[in-house]
Amino acid sequence: ATSQAAKMKKSRAWPLLVFAAISCAPQLFTGGSQTSSLAFAERSLLDGLASLVSAAANLATAAALIYLASNLQKVRLPAANSRSGRASPSPGPKTAEFDGFDRQISVPQPELGIDAVEIHNPLARTKSVVMAKKDGESLFIKDSAEALLAMKSVFKRLCTNQKQEISVEDVIKVHRLLGEPMDDAEEAKMMSFFGMSAKDKQAIDFQHFMDWWSELHDSSADPDNYYSNERYRQRFKVLQSRMKDPKIANISTVAEGEATSRRYRVFFESGGSRLSPWHDIPLKNEDGSYNFLCEIPKWTRKKYEIATGEPMNPIKQDVKNGVLREYKWGDMLFNYGAFPQTWEDPKHVSEETGCPGDNDPIDVIELGTRQRPVGSITRVKILGVIAMIDDDETDWKVLAIAMDDDRAQNVNDLNDLDAHQPGLTQALTHWLRMYKTADGKKENRFGCEGKPQGAAFAKRIVEETHVAWRKLLAEANQSGKMKKVASGGNIFTDLALDD
C-alpha cells in the first residue's frame, strides 16, 4: 500500500512539474537573451533581473503544488468496510477524506444495531448503512438510516415474540403489503435462504431479514433499477405510518360485485368479521393525528361514498335517477373522503353558514402527493377547512395532509400550505364552487365570507361533528336502532341511518 501511494504521488507530481517548467521556460530564455546584452542599456539589465525573479517564483509555485499533491494521498479510511470486514463505529460522527477532495461522514446508528454505521457522502449526496452480521462480516445497504429505521419499525410490528423474530409468512406479508407479492418460486428460494422448513417458524431477526432484503434488491442484479431505493423508501414510509396502530393495520377491504354496477360495495373487515368504517374506525390516534378514510382517489371521478343507510356502512358509488354518478367537471385533483366517527347533524344550524348539516360524516380533502386507494385509511394532520353550502346544507370540507407525505413536516396550517403551494386554496375553492355547474346546476355558496379557515378553527369544527356523532349513537342505542356485533375481542357497531 505504501509503494502504491508513492507511485500515486509521483504520478501526480510529474504533470505539475512539467507544467511549471513549461511556464518558466519562456521567461528563462528571455531573461538569458536580455542579460547577454547588458551593454546596450541600463533598462535591459533591469528587465533581465525581473525575468529571473519571475522564473524563481514560478518554480516555487510548482514546488508547492507538488507538496500539495503528495499530501492528498494521506487517506483515513471510513469506520466500516462493505461485507469484507467488520464494522467498528466511533462514538460520534467521523469525517473521512478521499482522493479528489471527496469526503464521507460516518455516524453510529445504535437503534439499528450495536455496530451499525451510516456512511454519508455529501458531494455525491448518497447514504448507506453498514451493519454487523452474526458471522463477523458486514452487511452493506445502499440506503439511509432513516429508511432502515422505517423498515425496522414495520419489522417490530410483525414480531409477536420477545426475541423480536418473525417468520417466513411475515416476510411474505411485507411483500404483499408493499404491492410486490411473491410467487411460489420466490417463496421456495426464501425458505432456502433462511434455512426454514416451516413458514410459521419465528426465527428471523432484523439483521437476517436485512441480509435477505439486500440480496433480493442488489443493484448489481437490478440493471434497470426496478427496485430503486427511493421507491421502497417511500413504500415503507407509508407502510410504517399505517402500522403505527395494530388495530388499524389489521383492517382490510373486501370488494363485492362488479365495479361498474350498482351492486358494487367495498366492505371493511378485521379478523374475519365485518365492521363499520363510519362507526368502528377511531377519529383520532394517540399521536394526535386523524384517520382519513378515502372514498374517491385523486385523478379519478367516480363518486364513491360511505353508505350511511346500509348495514355496516360499506363504500358504494352514488346513484341518482338510476344512474351511477361521476364528476363531470373533471377528475379529482386530490384524495377525497371523510373522517370516521363524525356527523353533520341536520338539526343543527351552523353559525358560520346559517344552514343545517347534510346528514353525513364530515368531508375531508387530502392534499398529499400520493393517490390513496378506495377504502384506504391514512393518518393525516388538519390544515384548515372550507365552509361550503350545498343545496342550502352545511357541507364542511376539511383540508388535511398525510403524515407520511414528504411535505407534512413543513406544512402545519394554511399559511404553510400557501407558502409551499401558492394558489392551492383558491383553486380548491373555485373547484368546489363550480363543479356542479357541469350538471346544469347553480354554483355552490360559502360561509365565512368565502375564506378558508385555519387549523385551529377546523379542529373545533371536527370536534363538534364528533360530539354530534356520539349523540347520534346514544339516541340510536336508546331507541334500539343500533346493534353491537361481538367478534373475538372486538365489538363492532351496526347502525344505518333512515333514508
Salt bridges, closest charged atoms under 4 A:
GLU97 OE2 - ARG76 NH2 3.71
GLU97 OE2 - ARG103 NH1 3.28
ASP99 OD2 - ARG12 NH2 2.87
ASP115 OD2 - ARG86 NH2 2.95
ASP135 OD2 - LYS133 NZ 3.98
ASP143 OD1 - ARG233 NH2 2.60
GLU180 OE2 - ARG231 NH2 2.45
GLU180 OE2 - ARG235 NH1 3.42
GLU187 OE1 - LYS199 NZ 2.73
ASP205 OD2 - LYS134 NZ 3.00
ASP211 OD2 - LYS133 NZ 3.16
GLU230 OE1 - ARG233 NH1 2.34
GLU256 OE2 - ARG274 NH2 2.24
GLU269 OE2 - ARG274 NE 3.62
ASP287 OD2 - ARG379 NH2 2.11
GLU305 OE1 - LYS303 NZ 3.23
GLU310 OE2 - ARG265 NH2 2.92
GLU310 OE2 - LYS316 NZ 3.75
ASP318 OD2 - ARG325 NH1 2.92
ASP331 OD1 - ARG301 NE 2.71
GLU352 OE2 - ARG460 NH2 3.44
ASP363 OD2 - LYS397 NZ 2.75
ASP390 OD1 - LYS436 NZ 2.55
ASP391 OD2 - LYS436 NZ 3.64
ASP392 OD1 - ARG445 NH2 2.95
ASP395 OD2 - LYS397 NZ 3.03
ASP404 OD1 - ARG370 NH1 3.14
ASP404 OD1 - ARG372 NH2 2.66
ASP405 OD2 - ARG407 NE 3.33
ASP406 OD1 - LYS237 NZ 3.13
ASP439 OD1 - LYS328 NZ 3.62
GLU464 OE2 - ARG460 NH1 2.89
ASP498 OD2 - LYS481 NZ 3.16
